[in-house]
Amino acid sequence: MLHFRSFSGDLLSGSTETKHCRGMKAVTGLLLMLVRVSLGVETSCDGRQDKTQCYGALGGTLVLQLMDNNLEILTFTCSFVSAPVSTVRLTSECLSQGEKRMSCSSDGDSPQYSWTLDGDTLTDDQLLSGNNETNEIILKQTVSGRLVCLVRNHISEASVTEMISTCAPVSTVRLTSECLSQGEKRMSCSSVGDSPQYSWTLDGDTPTDDQLLSGNNETNEIILKQTVSGRLVCLVRNHVSEASVTEMISTCDNVLLTLFFRALVMIFIFSGIFIYFSWKKKKIRGTAEGSAIITGGTMETTQLYWLK
């Protein structure tokens, strides 16, 4: 605990966290007044000078000298800082209209925040709410660049940097299907936009484990079992917008049967073409052999005529 004792015996107390004492007045003719902050190892500090900054070791004792032998009224403001700034964190969130909320936090006592974008202080044209000295700001839809959050106190300072882009809404949702070797169906959903989140419904209900071979309601790809069919919807959303795509799906058994019949038809067609050309080739060969026999007979008749 921090204890403040004046000549009149008044006692003020508070925790070891940051304390501010404003407007405190004391009148005394004492040679010296000491305020002892009991924290362990003792450190002295002369607080009679204007804007004096006093520092003490964490866990130590800080002794403040506040008055001398002059009869006077002293008004002072004191602030005790025990922990330096550390572990600066920056988080972002896209809001419903495309704005971006940026939150900065840190460890340490009495942190003071400031922001820059591409090296310059944020302006009203870039900010929807907050200002350059708050730990949370909301940037307008079109703002992007190198954002820096600087945190400081009387002991130290630290910063964190992030390259930010605009919040893109969900668009161009696509759904593709593929029949697998055992009759299962792989369904893949994709979209354009920041941080998409996926969900599925089949005939208005969330797909169950009895219908899914792999994947779940929050993945962008699922594999349906062989017997599953119906109206499948993939819904994609982010912090800005949402969009969906719908497809009536059937079992892959029908598809495989259709492919089988198509293959069978193609076999019949190619077989017919092969039989036709084979028959035509035999016919041409038979005609050629008949012509040769006739020609040979004529030659023999001619030879006999001359012999006579």
Summary of the structure (lengths in Angstrom):
residues: 308
radius of gyration: 44.5
end to end distance: 153.1
largest distance: 174.7
contacts: 803
relative contact order: 0.09
helix: 18%
strand: 44%
